[in-house]
Amino acid sequence: MYSKSIIIVLFASFLLSCTRSNFYEHQLLSSLPVNGNTQQIDVFYEGESSPPKDYIEYYNLRLVKKGHFNDEQMVSFLKQEALKKGLDGLMDPKKWDETEESATFFDVLATITDPDDIDYTSTVNYSIIEAKGIRYIENIDLTHSLKAGKVYDMTTNAYMGEIRYLPNGLISETIAENDLSQMLMDTYFKFSEDHLLYEQEGWQTLHRLDGRIDVRRKYRMNDWILARVRVKYNGNKPEQIRSIRVTENPKKTPIISRIVYQYDAQNRPISRKVSGAYQLTETITYENNKIKSAQISHFGKTYRVDYSFYKQSDLQNLISKVEDISTEN
């Protein structure tokens, strides 16, 4: 039988785990890039106004603030987040309030031990707002969006395969010429930010108070943890990832890998090194403010990746694909 003190600790932990802090999250709706912004965010309320220009829906946005805030304040907070994302507007913002019961450990202790059975728990108020984030089509720039990276063996100059990208920079697919290049491609994708930070199926994400990713877990059948990802950021430049720790099969025989990043004076990533259970090093070079090539070392062999970019003339075809997907859904 559990002692009374253990029950108190468990109950307090449960209550504390139920409370929420301020957080911001988004769900990506489009594969088109967001780069740059006008200096304002237009707001279009349902039934009152609509965008005067053609646009693409980029995100489902959600902001939770601890405390009580009115509609105007919550819209203002969400506009600030939309500016950070490089958006042009918010569509159909909806705001509401929620409450939760909360207590500190000492509150719970007092509640359980007080002879008068006084409830020391308190009510916490939250303000919540949701909206769609949009980008005007005339402001979408494809000229800095990676389209593909062709991979060559640096010793033999043999073509090894290709990494293909969506316009927003996420990997769409990898193509391997043989078994050796398949192993390279599999490892490259396995330790890419696309897979570790942005893949949705089977993953659960915990955010920091400012919305940055803290911990991600990948589940099989919603119960067994297959992988755990912990992200650390540079203290003086919080937008930069300093390292990612990947633990596979953490509950049984953990396989641990670590990715460490380096940046140049323009805050661009110039290298990342995978160490531990897997070994991979990538060094990136730039030309005219664009990524030019990369050098990848894997299992004692060295590869070169030559990059190409989307053209602005690709935009209409990409928009048609977005519209087709929206119609299907």
C-alpha positions as CSV (number, residue, x, y, z in Angstrom):
1,M,0.0,0.0,0.0
2,Y,1.3,3.5,-0.9
3,S,2.1,5.8,2.0
4,K,0.1,9.1,2.4
5,S,3.2,11.1,1.5
6,I,3.6,9.2,-1.8
7,I,0.0,9.8,-2.6
8,I,0.4,13.5,-2.0
9,V,3.4,13.7,-4.3
10,L,1.7,11.8,-7.0
11,F,-1.4,13.9,-6.8
12,A,0.5,17.1,-6.8
13,S,2.5,16.0,-9.9
14,F,-0.7,15.1,-11.7
15,L,-2.2,18.6,-11.1
16,L,0.9,20.4,-12.1
17,S,1.2,18.4,-15.3
18,C,-2.4,19.4,-16.2
19,T,-1.6,23.2,-16.3
20,R,-0.5,25.0,-19.4
21,S,1.8,27.9,-20.0
22,N,1.8,30.3,-22.9
23,F,2.6,28.7,-26.2
24,Y,2.3,29.2,-29.9
25,E,2.0,26.4,-32.5
26,H,1.3,26.1,-36.2
27,Q,0.3,23.4,-38.7
28,L,1.9,23.8,-42.2
29,L,-0.6,23.8,-45.0
30,S,1.5,24.6,-48.0
31,S,4.8,23.5,-49.5
32,L,5.5,27.0,-50.9
33,P,8.3,29.1,-49.3
34,V,7.8,32.0,-46.9
35,N,10.6,34.5,-47.2
36,G,10.4,38.2,-46.3
37,N,7.4,40.2,-45.5
38,T,5.8,43.6,-45.8
39,Q,5.9,45.3,-42.5
40,Q,2.3,44.6,-41.5
41,I,-0.2,41.8,-41.1
42,D,-3.7,42.3,-42.6
43,V,-6.5,40.8,-40.6
44,F,-9.7,39.5,-42.3
45,Y,-12.7,38.6,-40.1
46,E,-15.2,36.0,-41.2
47,G,-18.2,37.6,-42.9
48,E,-16.6,41.1,-42.7
49,S,-13.8,41.3,-45.2
50,S,-11.7,39.2,-47.6
51,P,-8.1,39.5,-49.0
52,P,-7.9,42.0,-52.0
53,K,-5.2,39.9,-53.7
54,D,-4.8,36.2,-54.6
55,Y,-3.3,34.3,-51.7
56,I,-2.2,30.9,-50.4
57,E,-3.1,29.5,-47.0
58,Y,0.2,28.6,-45.3
59,Y,-0.6,27.7,-41.7
60,N,-3.2,26.9,-39.1
61,L,-2.1,29.1,-36.3
62,R,-2.9,28.7,-32.6
63,L,-1.9,30.8,-29.6
64,V,-2.5,30.2,-25.9
65,K,-1.9,32.9,-23.3
66,K,-2.1,32.4,-19.6
67,G,-4.4,35.1,-18.2
68,H,-7.4,37.0,-19.5
69,F,-6.9,39.0,-22.7
70,N,-9.6,40.6,-25.0
71,D,-10.0,39.9,-28.7
72,E,-8.0,42.9,-29.8
73,Q,-5.0,41.9,-27.6
74,M,-5.0,38.3,-28.8
75,V,-5.1,39.3,-32.4
76,S,-2.2,41.6,-31.8
77,F,-0.2,38.8,-30.2
78,L,-1.0,36.5,-33.1
79,K,0.1,39.2,-35.6
80,Q,3.5,39.3,-34.0
81,E,3.9,35.6,-34.5
82,A,2.7,35.8,-38.1
83,L,5.3,38.5,-38.7
84,K,8.0,36.1,-37.5
85,K,6.7,33.5,-40.0
86,G,6.9,36.0,-42.9
87,L,3.2,36.0,-43.5
88,D,1.0,38.7,-45.0
89,G,-2.3,38.2,-43.2
90,L,-4.6,36.3,-40.8
91,M,-8.0,34.9,-41.9
92,D,-11.0,34.2,-39.7
93,P,-9.4,34.7,-36.3
94,K,-11.5,33.1,-33.5
95,K,-10.8,33.8,-29.9
96,W,-12.2,32.1,-26.7
97,D,-11.5,31.6,-23.1
98,E,-10.9,28.4,-21.1
99,T,-10.2,27.6,-17.4
100,E,-8.3,24.9,-15.6
101,E,-7.9,23.8,-12.0
102,S,-4.3,24.2,-10.8
103,A,-2.4,23.8,-7.5
104,T,1.1,23.9,-6.2
105,F,2.5,21.0,-4.1
106,F,1.9,23.0,-0.9
107,D,-1.7,23.7,-2.0
108,V,-2.3,20.0,-2.4
109,L,-0.6,19.2,0.9
110,A,-2.8,21.7,2.7
111,T,-5.9,20.4,1.0
112,I,-5.3,16.8,2.1
113,T,-4.1,17.6,5.6
114,D,-6.5,20.4,6.6
115,P,-9.1,19.2,9.0
116,D,-11.7,21.5,7.5
117,D,-11.2,20.0,4.1
118,I,-10.7,23.4,2.5
119,D,-9.9,23.1,-1.3
120,Y,-6.8,25.1,-1.9
121,T,-6.7,24.5,-5.7
122,S,-7.2,27.6,-7.9
123,T,-8.7,28.4,-11.3
124,V,-6.3,29.4,-14.1
125,N,-7.7,31.4,-17.0
126,Y,-6.4,31.0,-20.5
127,S,-7.1,33.0,-23.7
128,I,-6.9,31.1,-26.9
129,I,-7.0,32.3,-30.5
130,E,-6.8,30.4,-33.8
131,A,-6.6,31.7,-37.4
132,K,-5.2,30.8,-40.8
133,G,-2.0,32.4,-41.9
134,I,-1.8,33.5,-45.5
135,R,0.7,34.8,-48.0
136,Y,-0.1,36.9,-51.1
137,I,0.9,35.1,-54.3
138,E,2.6,38.3,-55.6
139,N,5.0,38.1,-52.6
140,I,6.1,34.5,-53.0
141,D,9.7,34.3,-54.2
142,L,11.0,31.0,-55.5
143,T,14.5,32.1,-56.6
144,H,16.0,31.1,-53.2
145,S,14.2,27.8,-53.0
146,L,16.3,24.6,-53.4
147,K,15.0,22.3,-56.1
148,A,17.5,19.4,-56.1
149,G,21.0,18.4,-55.0
150,K,22.8,16.0,-57.3
151,V,25.3,13.7,-55.5
152,Y,28.6,12.6,-56.9
153,D,31.5,10.4,-55.5
154,M,34.4,12.9,-55.2
155,T,37.0,10.2,-55.9
156,T,35.5,8.8,-59.1
157,N,33.0,11.7,-60.0
158,A,30.4,9.0,-60.5
159,Y,26.8,10.1,-60.1
160,M,25.3,8.6,-56.9
161,G,21.8,10.0,-56.8
162,E,19.7,13.0,-56.1
163,I,18.0,14.8,-53.2
164,R,14.8,16.6,-54.2
165,Y,13.2,19.4,-52.2
166,L,9.9,21.0,-51.8
167,P,10.0,24.8,-52.4
168,N,9.9,25.4,-48.6
169,G,13.2,23.5,-48.2
170,L,11.9,20.2,-46.9
171,I,13.1,17.0,-48.6
172,S,10.5,15.5,-50.9
173,E,12.4,12.4,-51.9
174,T,15.8,10.9,-52.4
175,I,16.9,8.8,-55.4
176,A,19.8,6.4,-55.2
177,E,21.7,4.8,-58.0
178,N,23.0,1.7,-56.2
179,D,23.1,0.0,-52.7
180,L,26.0,2.2,-51.6
181,S,24.3,5.4,-52.4
182,Q,21.0,4.1,-50.9
183,M,22.8,3.7,-47.6
184,L,24.1,7.2,-47.8
185,M,20.7,8.6,-48.7
186,D,19.0,6.7,-45.9
187,T,21.4,8.0,-43.3
188,Y,21.2,11.5,-44.7
189,F,17.4,11.6,-44.5
190,K,17.4,9.8,-41.1
191,F,19.4,12.7,-39.6
192,S,17.8,15.5,-41.5
193,E,15.7,18.2,-39.8
194,D,12.9,17.3,-42.1
195,H,12.6,13.8,-40.5
196,L,13.6,14.7,-36.9
197,L,11.7,18.0,-36.5
198,Y,9.0,18.3,-39.1
199,E,7.7,14.8,-40.0
200,Q,4.2,14.5,-38.5
201,E,3.0,10.9,-38.7
202,G,3.7,9.0,-35.5
203,W,5.4,11.9,-33.8
204,Q,4.4,13.9,-30.7
205,T,6.0,17.3,-30.2
206,L,6.5,19.2,-26.9
207,H,7.2,23.0,-27.3
208,R,9.0,25.5,-25.2
209,L,7.2,28.5,-23.9
210,D,8.2,30.5,-27.0
211,G,7.0,27.9,-29.4
212,R,10.4,26.4,-30.2
213,I,10.6,22.6,-30.4
214,D,11.9,21.0,-27.1
215,V,11.3,17.3,-27.3
216,R,9.8,15.0,-29.9
217,R,8.9,11.4,-29.6
218,K,8.0,8.9,-32.3
219,Y,5.5,6.2,-31.3
220,R,4.5,2.8,-32.8
221,M,0.8,2.1,-32.3
222,N,0.6,5.1,-29.9
223,D,2.3,3.2,-27.1
224,W,5.8,2.1,-27.7
225,I,8.4,4.9,-28.1
226,L,10.7,4.2,-31.1
227,A,12.7,7.4,-30.9
228,R,13.2,10.5,-28.8
229,V,14.7,13.8,-30.1
230,R,15.9,16.6,-27.8
231,V,16.8,20.0,-29.3
232,K,19.3,22.5,-27.8
233,Y,19.6,26.1,-29.0
234,N,22.4,28.7,-28.9
235,G,21.8,30.8,-25.9
236,N,22.7,34.1,-27.5
237,K,21.0,33.3,-30.8
238,P,17.8,31.3,-29.9
239,E,16.8,30.8,-33.5
240,Q,19.9,28.6,-34.1
241,I,19.9,24.9,-33.3
242,R,23.1,24.1,-31.4
243,S,22.6,20.3,-31.3
244,I,20.1,17.5,-31.6
245,R,20.3,14.3,-29.5
246,V,18.6,11.3,-31.1
247,T,17.8,8.3,-28.9
248,E,16.4,5.3,-30.7
249,N,14.5,2.6,-28.8
250,P,15.0,4.5,-25.5
251,K,13.0,2.1,-23.3
252,K,15.1,-1.1,-24.3
253,T,18.6,-0.9,-25.7
254,P,19.0,2.8,-26.6
255,I,21.0,3.8,-29.7
256,I,22.2,7.3,-29.2
257,S,23.4,9.8,-31.9
258,R,24.2,13.5,-31.7
259,I,24.1,16.2,-34.3
260,V,26.2,19.3,-33.8
261,Y,25.8,22.5,-35.9
262,Q,28.1,25.4,-36.8
263,Y,27.2,28.7,-38.4
264,D,29.0,31.5,-40.2
265,A,28.9,35.3,-39.4
266,Q,25.7,35.6,-41.4
267,N,24.0,33.0,-39.2
268,R,23.9,30.5,-42.0
269,P,24.6,26.8,-41.2
270,I,28.0,25.8,-42.6
271,S,28.4,22.3,-41.1
272,R,26.7,19.6,-39.1
273,K,28.3,16.5,-37.7
274,V,26.5,13.3,-36.7
275,S,28.4,11.3,-34.1
276,G,27.7,8.3,-31.9
277,A,25.9,5.3,-33.4
278,Y,26.1,6.8,-36.8
279,Q,28.8,8.8,-38.5
280,L,28.1,11.6,-41.1
281,T,29.7,15.0,-41.6
282,E,28.3,17.7,-44.0
283,T,30.1,20.9,-44.9
284,I,28.1,23.6,-46.8
285,T,29.5,26.4,-49.1
286,Y,27.6,29.5,-50.3
287,E,27.9,31.8,-53.3
288,N,26.0,35.1,-53.9
289,N,23.9,34.5,-50.7
290,K,22.8,31.1,-52.0
291,I,23.9,27.6,-51.0
292,K,26.2,26.4,-53.8
293,S,27.3,22.9,-52.8
294,A,28.0,20.6,-49.9
295,Q,30.6,18.0,-49.1
296,I,29.4,14.8,-47.2
297,S,31.7,12.3,-45.5
298,H,30.1,8.9,-44.7
299,F,31.9,5.6,-43.9
300,G,35.3,6.9,-45.1
301,K,34.0,8.1,-48.5
302,T,33.4,11.7,-49.6
303,Y,30.6,13.0,-51.7
304,R,29.8,16.3,-53.4
305,V,26.3,17.7,-53.7
306,D,25.6,20.3,-56.4
307,Y,22.4,22.3,-55.9
308,S,19.9,23.8,-58.3
309,F,17.0,26.2,-57.5
310,Y,13.4,26.7,-58.5
311,K,12.6,29.4,-61.1
312,Q,9.9,32.0,-60.6
313,S,8.3,30.5,-63.7
314,D,7.6,27.3,-61.7
315,L,5.2,29.2,-59.4
316,Q,2.0,28.8,-61.3
317,N,2.4,25.1,-61.7
318,L,3.1,24.8,-57.9
319,I,0.1,26.8,-57.0
320,S,-2.1,24.6,-59.2
321,K,-0.8,21.6,-57.2
322,V,-1.7,23.3,-53.9
323,E,-5.2,24.0,-55.2
324,D,-5.7,20.5,-56.4
325,I,-4.7,19.1,-53.0
326,S,-7.0,21.5,-51.2
327,T,-9.9,20.4,-53.5
328,E,-9.2,16.7,-52.7
329,N,-9.2,17.4,-49.0
